[in-house]
Amino acid sequence: MREEFELELENRIKNLIWTVSGDYTLDVKPDIESYHRSHAVGLYDGIKQGAFARYFNGEELSLYLMKKIYLHGEEGPLMSLAQLCIEWSVAERITKEREGIKEIRKEALEDILEMDFSRLAASEPGRLKLMLFKECLNGSEPATNRMRAFMEQVQALSDAKETIELIHTIDKLYNAMVDPNFEKRYGNLETVLAVSLEELAEFSWKDYLEEEALEESFGTYLEHINEAMTNLDKMELNQETKKEESEEETSQKKKILVVDEEALSKMHSYVQRNYGIGYLSETEEKRRNLLLCRGIHSDCSLYFTEGVLKHAVLRNYQYEYAKKQRDKNRYEYYNNHRMVKNNIRQLSDMLKKALVMRDEVQETISDRGRIVPSRLWRIGRSHDSRVFLRKLNHDNSDFVVDVLIDASGSQRKRQGQVAMQAYILSEALSIANVPHRVMSFCTFWDYTILHRFREYEDDRSANENIFEYNTSSNNRDGLAIKAAGYELLNREEEHKILIVLSDGRPYDVILNRPNARNPQPYQGKYAISDTAFEVRKLRSKGVCVLGVFAGEEKDLPAEKKIFGKDFAYIRDVAGFSGIVGRYLLKQLEREE
């Protein structure tokens, strides 16, 4: 009977959430426990959950909270502040739309003050909640200057339009009230948002789950955060309960939680949201995966995209971060504008001169060809009887170039420098009318992401896309080189060149994940040997492969093992054109 009642109650609250949100496909999990504790709190939390889904991006906020916790933020106080900010961001809107909600909200706030006053008064975030709730119910409340400043920051969220505004306020409040040294020790908000999904996915969230998870995962904790952040008091109660329970009581209360496999199947949608929609058709993507993901890469997948800024699913935190990084790369370019332009001019001049020389027609005296009247006297009078002029054409075969850039997290400190190198190369090739493609690569879980900035036949304006270069996660160099080489080998041009800008550190280690593919750890000698094998394989098929080293000196030996003698160490971007230009000239001359 109780089960039937709870099922009916759950359906009623779900319908309430769907009605407020206007989205009947929304996957919601009503908090029945909260309803039993206080009918008003349970109902109001459901209303607020629907309103938040309607006006803001819940996934963007929950991922921020996970990243903050990953960087040693305290879960309880952080969630308490998040709940408070969500409350003020939606309360005024929903009470204006539906008058009846105002009374439900008033009862919910009164119940919280009555049930949890002493617990909330024990911490500064709790006292902030008390002051705001009391002021909301009774009008103006006396407060210290410090507390009034915090209250005003929360109240200002009633005008918030974007989720990032909530994130900024939560982050400021946490750093001011809970951990004033957080930025000094772990970094500012930009550092928090820069934490990659790969880093979150590899972290064990088991200690943060309410129940023992035999199959703990990133998806499980993400759901946990989504459920808790719109509730007025759930996280705080759970934190208190954890402190009060003895080990014996805890072991009796723990249950087995089986992680929903659907969370792991959502990886493809996570990739789309954070790296942009793929440009290949589903059929073509599957075909390439079957063709290229073999051997040690058999548990991997390839994903081809033009980036989150070109084909975004939604404007989430990753979209905003990519925009910021693009602006930073451009700033670094403008800061070194003269040097970059000088490099482009030098490299393009070298290439044009070499290509012009290949197109020149030479004439030589021969025993066949066009007769030269002035040499006819030699017939019968000289041993040199050549009286003809013959035209010699150089091999005028076309060239095509692929530029592949390592975009793994290890390149984070050098993003602007690497983007400039790729831009110099692409601009010079465009000026010299050499068809070329520029892509970056990184690996997120079992996906190797290939981000295309420009295609072979694109005009020069496409080179600007290179400033969208940003780094994250790991790198499976061997598979990326294999994928780039596949399209390069299918080009009609006879002479093909692949230039790889990397730090010589192939690394892709994924922690064991239940119900998902687990590629063999890709690191050390194993990864270096595989990458070197793919390079040699391309060379054996006639592709000239150059490694441009953009890393730390200690990784030089690995770069040498991968690329042999054909690699360039760029200590300073100012010398880029000279070093790379000499290699390209050598390839042009080699084919004459």
Buried (B, 14 or more C-beta within 10 A) or exposed (E): EEEEEBEEBBEBBBBBBBBBBEBEEBEBEBBBEBBEBBBBBBBBBBBBBBBBBBBBBBBBBBBBBBBBBBBEBBBBBBBBBBBBBBBBBBBEBBBEEBEEBEEBBBBBBBBBBEBBEEBBEEBBBBBBBBBBBBBBEEEEBEBEEEBEEBBEBBBEBEEBEBBBBBBBBBBBBBBBBBBEEBBEEBBEBEEBBBBBBBBBBBBEBBEBBBEEBEBBBBBBBBBBBBBBBBBBBBBBBBBBEEEEEEEEEEEEEEEEBEBBBEBBEBBEEBBBBBBBBBBBEEEEBEEBBEEBBEEBBEEBBBBBBBBBBBBBBEBBBBBBBBBBBBEBBBEBBEEBEEBBEBBBBBBBBBBBEBBEEBEEEEEEEBEEBEEBEEBEEBEEEEEEEBBBBBEEEEEEEEBBBBBBBBBBBBBBEBBBBBBBBBBBBBBBBBBBEBBBBBBBBBBBBBBBBBBBBBBBEBEEEBBBBBBBBBBBBBBBBBBBBBBBBBBBEEBEBEBBBBBBBBBBBBBBBBEEBBEBEEBBEBBEEBBBBBBBBBBBBBBEEEBBBBBBBBBEEEBBEBBBBBBBEBBBBBEEBEEBBBBBBEBBBEBBEEEE
